[in-house]
Structures are given as structure tokens and as C-alpha cells.
Amino acid sequence: MAALSEHGPAGAKRNLRGAPRRPAAALLVGALLLLASMACNPPQFLVDAIGRPPEPLALILFTLTPTPSPTYTHTPTPTATLGPLPTPAPTGFSGRIAFVSDLEGNTEIYMMDSKGTGRKRLTDNAAADTDPAWSPNVSQIAFASDRDGNSEIYVMAAEGGDQTNLSKSPGNDYDPTWQPDGKRIAFVSYRDGNPEIYVMNSDGSEQVRLTSNTAQDLTPSWSRDGKRIAFASIRDGNFEIYSMNPDGSDQLRLTDSGGEDLQPAWSPKSDRIAFASRRDGNYEIYVMAADGSQPMRMTLTESDESFPTWSPDGVRLAFSGNSTGRYDIYSIYAAGSAAQNMSNIFSANDDNADWSPSPAHLVMASSQKSGNYELYLIKSDAPGATRISNNAASDRSPAFSPDGSKIALYSFRDQNAEIYTMNLDGSNTKRITDSVFSDRQPTWAPDGSRIAFVSERAGNAEIFTMSPLGTELQRLTNTAAKEGSPDWSPLGSDIVFWSERDGNMELYLMDAYGHFQARLTNDPGTDLDPAWSPRGDQVAFSSDRFGDFEIMLLTVETLETVRLTVSRGDDFSPTWSSNGDQIAFSSNRSGTFKVYMMTSTGDSQTMLSNPDSSGDDIEPDWQPAQ
């Protein structure tokens, strides 16, 4: 196929993203190996305080006596094993897939939806365009093209416009991969003789070499948490997978198979790496833990499979395969399933796929139009807000259901605060609590079977759970103090919340039934609005321990805290993107409360709200990946 070139190991033909290729052969596809999820050995939490090992943690939410409570303590545990791979989601495919095809003679970049339909050509010239890589906010695609005489890194708008040469070097440049905040791009360059990994700003400036050896370093992949870059290298005599810090330090070998391991691709949670390997004869797709342990074979055919890429929810893998005698894009469930041919164009080779992230909506309460609080949807990658509630009373504390199709909220439309649910477009609004007392701050369990909320029906603010229909009420806390802002752990076995039971607002943890309640923070300041990270290792929260309310991170295993924001206003209501790369929050640093977004390390703080709006935008919640 036209996309093949000679810059592979020992002159072997390889695609421009780094795979040595055998000539395509008309082989029948073998039966795919159905893989069982591997057993998970998660970190232990509250072993001393509660005497049991809860799950590995994660998730989202918001707002804004004293008998000493047990304090959280951590017992060191062995390194966690690779957890179960995600099971198939009922919502099906998600995102868009950019890929390379020779459908019209030469290699161009195309796009299709995640069901394999809606194919659209994005580039159109006589040169070879390859290696598409979606930007984190899905507004751009980086790619390689030799249209200017040698291969360079280009970037274009997601629909194909504004194609710009970024790298502009005398050597060939390939294999772009984006830093999760979109600020930088890592890539492969031959400018110094042999292929090495470089990094540059996303405008092409400040190009810096990260690797330096006499061997070939290929196909970099930036982890979604931004902490590591995986790549393939032949420095030890055979192509293996390595990883390094984004500055090129701490280069570690992850595989040692004897067969060629290439094309690493990080999972959305940065806990797994998919890759292509010839360790068992032909190229197949494998998945391993981020440290290189527990490799699992995902495909089992007589043909070659390569270029794995993850769906934004981590449920599926797309890859290239030539079982039909040409290359097509296939997908499988990451937990094991038969492969589906997604491109299936008999006259073309389709290769080099990259699955887009899924920039989800955020829902927020805003007083920008009507004076009272209504709910609005905003996109993390586009301006503008869509109003989805409209009544004379205030609607507050919106919370997405796990499948992203519904929103729970509390509203004063029936005089006192009650919990409601509605569809994403605001339709089918249903009241699910009916109490003469205030019910507020709903949040869904990860499996959608329960809603935790705060109620004053027992006299003071306590935490309850119920079914999504408002039935099966269960009280979880029972103190003389106020409690609020419950948030479920990723697998639903634990809930983090704030309580005033020890004199001031601190963060606490309990299991999903209200047992084993233990204190997480201990500071003279006020700590509130806990939000679990998708990985479960951190909790974002708001605290005034430095004067103004700022967003902070608590590492669950060590109880260490890190300050993320430093502003002249108050920052509240952190909520995590589904891949854990970003945190949205509400701040009045500009005078009125607006919704902002930043990386999970506190960088790139950007306003998402309309800066010209005179109202307050508060209580954001990030839609789960779909």
C-alpha cells in the first residue's frame, strides 16, 4: 500500500507510525481469543480505621458536635495488580476515528464515526498524509505529510481546514502525539540521522530532543495523565516498549519479549498500554499494565494486527488488520470479544487509526438570564451555553447519571428544595422526593442504582441514599452536626463527604451503607466540595485554609494535600473530566462566579463561561465519557 515506507527496522516495510509490516496475505481470520477480566488487587483504604479493604477509588461533585471521629490511616499494601478491563457499555460506540486510507490513489487522512459510518476525507493533495492524532479537545488533528518535500508535522482543524506545517525541519518528522493539556506535541524526527523522540509547543516553537542514542526510537504516545511518554526502541537489540518522563528523563524498559513490540497506546485512565507485538509469530494486539506487567493478548489470528487506539471510555480498542488481504480498521471490546470490521472498503487499505477523545458537556446552574438559577449545558471545547431548565424557581446542584443521559438536581419549584431527575435536554422532569424538609445535592452511584443526597428530614442536614425512583430510602449519617456534598467512589463502595461533627467542616469517608466513618482532613480551615478523581487516588476539594477558598488535591493513601489554585477570589465545586486530565470549577475571581477549567495539576486555567454574562455560573458537573 502507498502508506508503507522504508524507515523501519532493518529495512522492513513499516507504516509511518512505526510498524514493521509483512506483505498482506489473503488469510482467513482465526477465532479471536475471548479474554476474561483480570483479577484486581486494589489499594486498601481505612484498614486500621475500618478493618476492611474498600475498592480503588474515583468520581465527581459539589457545594457549598464534636465527638472525636476516627482519623483515616493508611496501611501499606503491595503494588496493585491490573484491574478488570471495562465491560461493554450499553451506550455503544463513542467519538470519531481519524485514519489513513489509499481509497483515492494516495494516502490521505479520513474520518469516520465510531460505528464505521460517515466516512469523510480531510486531506486532498498528491503527497502522503499519515499519522493522524486528535488534539485533547478534539478541535484539531496533528499529522505527518511530505507535501513540502520531506515529511513534516502538520496540524489541521478537525474538519480538515487550516493545514499548517509545524516542524519545518530538514529531516523527516513523523508520529505526533499530544500532551493532554494540548500545549505540546511529541514526535519522531530523523533530523540528527536516526529517529529520535522530540517535543515542541503546539505552534511548532521550542523543538527539543528527548532521546539520544544510536538506535531507533519510534511511535511516542503521551499518557492521558500527562506524566509519561511511551515509545518503541531497538536500543537493546530488539524493538521493545519503553516509557520516560515528558522531559526525557527516567527512560524505563517495559517489555522484554524477544519479539518486536511496537506502537504503544495509553488507555484513557493511564493505567494500561495497548501495543502491537510479534512475540507469538505474527503481529497481534496486546494490553499490559502501565509498568509493563501482566501482558494480555487481545487478538488471535493468522494475519497481522497493529496500531491499537482506545475508545474514549476505555471500553473498546480499534486497530488495523489485514485478514482480508488488505488493511481495514477493526474494533473489539477491551474485555474480549469478536472483532468488528469498521471500515470494510474492498478497494482500499485503511490504516493508522486514532480514536478521538470525547469532550463531554458540563452542566451548571446559572443566573445569567433569568435572575434565578437555571441549568445550562456547556462544552469544554466550544463557547456558548444551552439552557435546559426554565421555571420561576431556582434549579441547583446538577449531577449527570453514569451513562450521561439524565441529570439529577434539586429545585425549589414546589416551594421547598426537592430532588428531581430530567433528560439531558430538560425533558421528562420527575420529582423523586416529597418531603416537607429540604432535600439537596444529589449524586449518582457509579452503576446508577442509587442516588446519595443531603436531607434535613431528620432535623439537621444528613446524608441519605435512595433508588433513582425515590424509593428505598436509607439514612447513612446520624450526628448532631451538619453533613453535605456526598460523592461516590468509582466502584460505588464508598462515599466521601464533609461534616462539622468535629467542630469545623472536614472531609470524611464511609462505606456505601454509612459504616466505618473516618476523618480524612484535619485543618482549622473549612474543607468542602469533595470530588473523587476517576483513578480514585485523589480527591479534589475546596478549602479556605489559605484565606480565600481554593481548589486542593488530597492524595488518599498518604493524606497529603496540594494547592491547585491561587486566586484573589473564591474557588468552589471541583469536578473531574472522565479521563482525569482536567478539573472544572466555579470561581468569582473575575467579579461574578464563572466556570473555569484547568489541568489536573492546576495549569492552564481557562474560563469556560461567557465572560460578558452578568449572572453567576456555579456548581459544574462533568458528563461521563460516552
C-alpha positions in Angstrom: 0.0 0.0 0.0 1.1 3.5 -0.6 1.4 4.4 3.1 4.4 2.0 3.5 7.9 3.4 3.6 11.4 2.2 4.3 12.2 3.8 7.7 11.5 0.6 9.7 13.9 -1.8 11.4 16.5 -3.5 9.1 14.8 -2.1 6.0 11.5 -3.8 6.8 8.4 -2.2 5.4 6.5 -0.3 8.1 3.7 2.1 8.3 4.6 5.7 9.1 3.7 5.2 12.7 6.3 2.5 13.3 5.1 -1.0 12.5 7.3 -3.4 10.5 4.9 -4.9 8.0 4.7 -8.2 6.3 3.2 -8.2 2.8 -0.6 -8.5 3.1 -1.7 -12.1 2.7 -5.2 -13.3 2.0 -5.6 -15.3 5.2 -8.9 -16.2 6.9 -9.3 -14.6 10.3 -8.8 -17.0 13.2 -11.1 -17.2 16.1 -10.4 -14.2 18.4 -9.4 -15.1 21.9 -12.1 -14.1 24.4 -10.2 -12.7 27.4 -11.6 -12.7 30.9 -11.0 -9.6 33.1 -8.0 -10.0 35.3 -8.5 -10.0 39.0 -7.9 -6.7 40.7 -5.9 -6.2 43.9 -6.8 -2.6 44.7 -5.1 -0.5 47.3 -6.5 -0.9 50.8 -8.2 2.1 52.4 -9.0 2.6 56.0 -7.6 -0.8 57.0 -6.8 0.5 60.5 -9.9 2.6 60.9 -12.5 0.3 59.4 -10.9 -3.2 59.2 -11.6 -4.0 55.6 -10.2 -3.3 52.1 -12.6 -1.0 50.1 -12.2 -0.6 46.4 -9.7 1.5 44.4 -11.3 5.0 44.3 -12.8 7.8 41.9 -15.7 10.3 40.6 -17.4 13.8 40.9 -19.5 16.6 42.6 -20.0 19.8 44.7 -21.3 22.5 47.2 -21.3 24.7 49.3 -20.9 18.2 68.0 -17.9 17.3 68.4 -17.3 13.8 69.4 -13.8 12.9 68.1 -14.1 10.7 65.0 -11.6 8.1 63.9 -8.9 9.5 61.6 -8.1 7.9 58.3 -4.8 5.9 58.4 -3.1 4.0 55.6 -1.6 0.6 55.9 1.0 0.0 53.1 -0.1 -2.6 50.6 1.6 -4.5 47.8 1.6 -2.9 44.3 -1.8 -3.0 42.8 -2.4 -5.6 40.1 -4.0 -4.7 36.8 -7.7 -4.2 37.4 -10.6 -5.7 35.4 -10.9 -4.4 31.9 -14.1 -2.3 31.4 -17.1 -4.3 30.4 -19.1 -3.4 27.3 -21.2 -0.2 27.9 -24.8 -0.3 26.9 -24.5 3.1 25.1 -22.3 1.5 22.4 -19.6 3.3 20.4 -18.4 6.8 21.0 -16.2 9.5 19.5 -14.8 9.7 16.0 -11.9 7.9 14.3 -9.3 9.5 12.1 -7.3 7.1 9.9 -5.2 6.8 6.7 -6.6 5.4 3.5 -5.5 5.0 -0.1 -9.1 4.8 -1.3 -8.5 7.5 -3.9 -5.0 6.5 -5.0 -2.6 8.0 -2.5 -2.6 8.0 1.3 -4.9 10.7 2.7 -6.5 11.2 6.1 -10.1 10.4 6.6 -12.5 10.5 9.4 -15.5 8.3 10.3 -17.8 7.9 13.2 -17.2 5.2 15.8 -19.7 2.9 14.1 -17.7 2.9 10.9 -20.1 5.2 9.0 -19.9 8.8 7.8 -16.5 8.4 6.1 -15.1 11.9 5.2 -11.9 12.8 3.5 -9.9 15.5 5.4 -6.7 16.0 3.3 -6.5 16.2 -0.5 -3.1 16.5 -2.2 -0.6 14.5 -4.2 1.6 13.8 -1.1 1.4 11.1 1.5 -0.6 12.3 4.6 -0.3 9.9 7.6 -0.2 9.5 11.4 -3.4 11.4 12.4 -3.5 12.3 16.1 -6.5 14.1 17.7 -5.9 17.1 20.0 -7.2 16.6 23.5 -10.1 19.0 22.9 -10.9 17.4 19.5 -10.7 20.7 17.7 -7.5 19.8 15.7 -5.7 16.8 14.2 -1.9 16.6 14.0 -0.5 14.5 11.2 2.6 13.9 9.1 2.9 14.9 5.4 5.6 15.0 2.8 3.9 17.7 0.7 6.8 20.1 1.2 9.5 17.6 0.0 10.1 15.7 3.2 7.8 14.5 6.0 6.8 17.2 8.5 4.4 17.5 11.3 1.2 19.5 10.4 -1.9 20.4 12.2 -5.4 21.0 10.8 -8.8 21.8 12.1 -10.9 18.7 12.9 -12.9 19.1 9.7 -9.8 19.4 7.5 -9.2 23.1 7.2 -6.3 25.4 8.2 -3.5 22.9 7.5 -0.2 24.3 8.9 3.4 23.0 8.9 4.7 23.0 12.5 8.0 21.2 12.5 9.8 22.6 9.4 13.0 20.6 9.7 15.4 19.2 7.1 14.9 15.7 8.4 11.7 13.6 8.2 9.3 14.0 11.1 6.5 11.5 12.0 4.3 10.1 14.7 2.8 13.2 16.5 1.2 12.7 20.0 -0.4 15.5 22.1 0.3 16.4 25.7 -3.1 16.1 27.5 -3.4 19.9 28.0 -2.8 20.5 24.3 0.2 22.7 24.9 2.9 20.4 23.3 3.3 17.7 20.8 5.9 14.9 20.9 7.0 13.4 17.6 9.8 11.4 15.9 12.4 13.1 13.8 15.3 11.9 11.6 17.0 15.4 11.6 20.0 14.1 13.5 20.5 11.0 11.4 18.5 8.3 13.2 14.9 8.5 14.5 14.7 10.1 18.0 11.8 11.5 20.1 11.4 15.3 20.1 8.8 17.6 21.7 7.6 21.1 20.6 5.0 23.6 21.5 1.7 23.1 19.7 2.6 26.1 17.5 5.8 24.4 16.4 8.1 26.5 18.6 10.8 25.3 21.0 11.6 22.0 19.5 13.6 19.9 22.0 15.2 16.4 21.6 14.2 13.9 24.4 16.1 10.7 23.4 19.7 10.4 22.3 21.2 7.1 21.3 22.3 5.3 18.2 19.2 3.1 17.9 15.8 3.9 16.5 13.1 5.4 18.9 9.6 5.4 17.4 5.9 5.9 17.9 5.6 8.0 21.1 2.4 8.0 23.0 1.7 10.6 25.7 -0.2 9.2 28.7 -3.6 10.8 29.4 -2.5 12.0 32.9 0.5 13.8 31.2 3.1 12.0 33.4 4.8 9.6 30.9 5.6 9.2 27.2 5.7 5.6 26.0 7.6 4.7 22.8 9.3 1.8 21.0 13.0 1.5 20.8 15.5 -1.0 19.4 18.3 0.2 21.7 18.6 -3.2 23.3 18.8 -5.1 20.1 15.1 -5.8 19.7 12.1 -3.4 19.4 10.6 -3.1 22.9 8.2 -0.7 24.7 9.8 2.0 26.9 8.5 4.9 28.9 10.0 8.2 30.1 9.1 11.5 31.7 8.0 14.3 29.4 11.4 15.9 29.7 13.2 12.7 28.5 14.4 11.6 32.0 13.8 8.2 33.7 13.7 6.1 30.5 12.5 2.6 31.5 12.1 -0.6 29.5 8.6 -2.0 29.9 8.7 -5.2 27.7 11.3 -7.9 27.2 9.6 -10.4 24.9 12.1 -11.4 22.3 9.6 -10.5 19.6 9.1 -7.0 18.3 6.9 -4.8 20.5 5.7 -1.5 18.9 3.1 1.2 18.8 2.2 1.8 22.4 -1.2 3.5 23.1 -2.2 4.6 26.6 -5.6 3.9 28.0 -7.8 6.8 29.0 -7.0 6.3 32.7 -3.3 5.9 32.0 -3.3 2.5 33.8 -2.8 0.3 30.7 -0.9 0.4 27.5 -2.0 -1.4 24.3 0.6 -2.3 21.8 1.4 -4.5 18.7 3.7 -7.4 19.2 5.2 -10.2 17.1 6.2 -12.3 20.2 4.0 -15.1 19.1 4.8 -15.1 15.4 2.6 -12.6 13.7 1.7 -9.1 14.9 -1.2 -9.2 17.4 -2.7 -6.6 19.8 -1.7 -6.9 23.5 -2.6 -4.9 26.6 -0.3 -4.6 29.7 -0.3 -2.6 32.9 1.5 0.8 32.8 4.6 -0.7 34.4 4.8 -3.4 31.8 3.5 -6.2 33.9 0.6 -8.6 33.1 0.6 -8.6 29.3 -2.6 -9.9 27.8 -3.1 -10.9 24.2 -6.3 -9.4 22.7 -6.3 -10.8 19.2 -5.5 -14.3 17.9 -5.5 -14.5 14.1 -3.2 -15.7 11.3 -2.9 -12.2 10.0 -1.2 -9.0 11.3 -2.9 -6.6 13.6 -1.3 -3.3 14.6 -1.9 0.4 15.6 -4.1 0.0 18.6 -6.1 3.0 19.8 -8.6 3.2 22.7 -12.1 4.5 22.7 -12.6 7.5 25.0 -14.3 5.4 27.7 -11.6 2.7 27.6 -14.2 0.0 26.7 -13.1 -0.7 23.1 -9.9 -0.9 21.1 -9.6 -0.1 17.4 -6.7 -1.4 15.3 -5.6 -2.3 11.8 -5.8 -5.8 10.5 -5.1 -7.5 7.1 -7.1 -10.7 7.4 -9.0 -9.9 4.2 -5.8 -9.3 2.2 -6.0 -5.5 2.6 -5.8 -3.4 5.7 -9.1 -2.5 7.5 -9.9 -0.8 10.8 -11.4 -3.2 13.3 -12.7 -2.8 16.9 -13.0 -5.2 19.8 -14.1 -4.8 23.4 -11.1 -4.4 25.7 -12.6 -7.1 27.9 -12.6 -9.6 25.0 -15.0 -10.0 22.0 -15.1 -10.8 18.3 -13.6 -8.1 16.1 -15.9 -5.9 14.0 -14.7 -4.6 10.7 -15.4 -0.8 10.9 -14.1 0.4 7.5 -14.6 -2.5 5.2 -13.9 -0.8 1.8 -12.9 -3.6 -0.6 -10.8 -1.4 -2.9 -8.8 0.4 -0.2 -6.3 -0.1 2.6 -7.4 1.7 5.8 -4.7 2.0 8.5 -3.2 4.2 11.2 -6.4 4.9 13.2 -6.6 7.3 16.1 -9.8 7.4 18.2 -10.8 10.8 19.4 -11.2 11.8 23.0 -14.8 12.7 23.8 -15.1 16.3 25.1 -18.2 16.0 27.2 -20.7 18.5 28.3 -20.6 20.2 31.6 -23.9 21.1 33.3 -24.0 24.1 35.6 -26.5 26.2 37.5 -26.6 29.8 36.2 -28.4 33.0 36.9 -27.2 34.7 33.8 -30.5 35.1 32.0 -33.5 35.0 34.4 -32.1 36.1 37.7 -32.9 32.8 39.4 -30.7 29.7 38.9 -31.5 27.5 35.8 -29.5 24.7 34.4 -27.3 25.1 31.3 -25.1 22.8 29.2 -21.7 24.0 28.1 -19.0 22.2 26.1 -15.4 22.0 27.3 -14.2 22.7 23.7 -16.6 25.3 22.5 -18.2 28.6 23.6 -21.8 29.1 24.3 -24.4 27.6 26.7 -27.7 25.8 26.1 -30.4 26.3 28.7 -32.2 23.1 29.7 -34.5 24.2 32.5 -36.9 27.1 32.6 -39.2 27.9 35.6 -39.8 30.6 38.2 -37.9 28.7 40.9 -34.1 28.0 41.2 -32.7 24.7 39.9 -29.4 23.8 41.6 -26.6 21.1 42.0 -27.0 19.3 38.7 -25.4 15.8 38.6 -25.1 13.6 35.5 -26.2 9.9 35.6 -23.3 7.4 34.9 -24.5 6.9 31.3 -24.7 10.7 30.8 -28.3 10.6 29.6 -30.0 12.1 32.7 -29.4 14.8 35.2 -30.4 14.8 38.9 -30.9 18.2 40.6 -32.6 19.9 43.4 -35.2 22.6 42.8 -37.5 25.0 44.7 -40.2 24.8 42.1 -42.6 23.1 44.6 -41.8 25.6 47.4 -39.1 23.7 49.3 -35.9 22.0 47.9 -36.7 18.6 46.4 -34.7 16.2 44.2 -35.7 15.8 40.5 -34.4 14.0 37.5 -34.6 15.1 33.9 -33.3 14.1 30.5 -30.2 15.7 29.0 -32.4 18.1 27.0 -34.5 19.1 30.0 -37.5 16.9 29.1 -39.2 14.3 31.2 -38.7 16.1 34.5 -39.7 14.0 37.5 -39.8 14.8 41.2 -38.4 11.9 43.2 -38.5 13.2 46.8 -41.6 14.6 48.6 -40.7 15.9 52.0 -41.6 19.0 53.9 -37.9 19.4 54.6 -35.1 20.4 52.3 -33.5 17.7 50.0 -30.4 18.8 48.2 -27.1 17.8 46.5 -27.9 14.6 44.6 -25.2 12.4 43.2 -25.5 9.1 41.4 -23.8 5.8 42.3 -21.5 4.7 39.5 -23.8 1.8 38.5 -26.8 4.2 38.5 -28.7 2.1 41.1 -28.7 4.7 43.9 -28.7 8.4 44.4 -27.0 9.9 47.5 -28.3 13.3 48.7 -28.5 15.6 51.7 -31.8 16.0 53.6 -33.0 17.9 56.7 -35.9 15.5 57.2 -34.2 14.2 60.4 -33.8 17.6 61.9 -30.3 18.7 60.6 -28.5 18.0 57.3 -27.7 14.3 57.0 -26.7 12.1 54.1 -29.3 9.6 52.7 -29.4 7.3 49.7 -32.4 6.2 47.6 -33.2 4.5 44.3 -33.5 6.7 41.2 -37.3 6.4 41.6 -37.1 8.0 45.1 -37.8 4.7 46.9 -35.8 2.5 49.2 -34.7 5.4 51.4 -31.7 4.8 53.7 -30.1 7.1 56.2 -26.2 7.0 56.2 -25.2 9.6 58.8 -26.7 10.3 62.2 -24.9 13.1 64.2 -25.9 16.3 65.8 -23.8 18.2 63.2 -24.4 19.1 59.6 -23.1 16.9 56.7 -23.0 17.5 53.0 -21.7 17.1 49.5 -21.6 13.3 49.2 -19.6 11.8 46.3 -19.3 8.1 45.4 -16.1 6.2 44.9 -15.6 4.8 41.3 -17.0 1.3 42.0 -19.6 2.6 44.4 -18.4 1.0 47.7 -17.5 4.2 49.5 -18.7 7.8 49.8 -16.7 10.9 50.7 -18.5 13.9 52.3 -17.9 16.9 54.6 -19.1 17.1 58.2 -19.0 19.6 61.0 -19.1 16.8 63.7 -15.6 17.7 65.0 -16.1 21.4 65.2 -15.4 22.7 61.6 -16.0 21.3 58.1 -13.7 18.5 57.3 -13.7 15.7 54.8 -14.8 12.2 55.9 -15.1 8.8 54.3 -17.7 6.0 54.9 -18.8 2.9 53.0 -22.0 3.0 50.9 -24.1 1.9 53.8 -22.9 4.5 56.2 -20.5 2.3 58.1 -16.8 2.8 59.1 -16.9 6.6 59.1 -13.4 8.2 59.3 -12.0 11.6 59.0 -9.7 12.5 56.1 -8.7 16.1 56.7 -7.7 17.9 59.9 -7.2 21.6 59.5 -8.5 24.7 61.2 -9.9 25.9 57.8 -13.1 24.8 56.1 -12.9 21.9 53.7 -15.9 21.1 51.5 -17.0 20.1 47.9 -15.1 16.7 47.7 -14.8 15.2 44.2 -13.1 11.9 43.6 -10.7 11.5 40.7 -11.5 8.9 38.0 -8.4 6.9 39.0 -9.5 7.0 42.7 -6.2 8.0 44.1 -7.1 11.7 44.7 -9.9 13.8 46.0 -10.3 17.4 44.8 -11.9 19.8 47.3 -12.3 23.4 48.2 -10.7 24.9 51.3 -10.2 28.3 52.9 -7.1 27.2 54.9 -5.1 29.8 53.0 -7.6 32.6 53.3 -9.8 32.5 50.2 -11.4 29.3 49.1 -9.0 27.5 46.7 -9.1 24.1 44.9 -6.9 21.5 46.5 -6.0 17.8 46.0 -5.9 15.2 48.7 -3.9 12.0 47.9 -5.9 9.3 49.6 -3.2 6.9 50.6 -0.9 9.5 52.2 -3.4 12.2 53.1 -1.0 14.7 51.6 -2.6 17.9 50.2 -1.6 20.1 47.3 -2.9 23.5 46.4 -4.0 23.8 42.7 -5.4 27.4 42.5 -4.1 30.7 43.8 -6.6 33.4 43.0 -8.0 36.6 44.6 -11.4 35.1 44.6 -13.1 32.0 46.0 -12.9 28.7 44.0 -15.6 26.1 44.6 -17.2 22.9 43.2 -14.4 21.0 41.5 -15.5 18.3 39.0 -13.2 15.9 37.0 -13.3 15.1 33.3 -13.9 11.5 32.8 -10.3 10.8 31.8 -8.9 12.6 34.8 -6.9 15.1 32.7 -8.9 18.2 33.7 -10.9 19.8 36.5 -13.7 22.3 36.1 -14.7 24.5 39.0 -16.6 27.7 39.8 -14.7 30.9 40.8 -15.6 34.6 41.4 -12.0 35.8 40.6 -13.4 37.9 37.8 -16.1 39.5 40.0 -19.0 37.1 39.4 -18.9 33.4 39.6 -17.9 31.7 36.3 -17.0 28.1 35.4 -13.3 27.6 34.7 -11.2 24.6 33.6 -7.6 23.6 34.4 -5.4 20.6 34.1 -5.3 18.2 37.0 -2.0 19.8 38.1 -3.6 23.3 38.2 -2.1 24.5 34.9 -3.9 26.3 32.0 -6.8 27.8 34.0 -9.3 29.0 31.4 -12.8 30.5 31.7 -15.5 28.3 30.0 -18.4 30.6 30.9 -19.4 33.7 28.8 -17.3 36.5 30.3 -19.9 39.1 29.3 -22.6 37.5 31.3 -23.7 39.4 34.4 -25.0 36.3 36.3 -23.3 33.7 38.4 -22.3 30.3 36.9 -21.9 27.7 39.7 -21.9 24.0 40.6 -20.5 22.5 37.4 -20.6 18.7 36.8 -18.8 16.9 34.0 -20.6 14.4 31.9 -19.1 10.9 31.9 -17.5 9.7 28.7 -20.0 8.3 26.2 
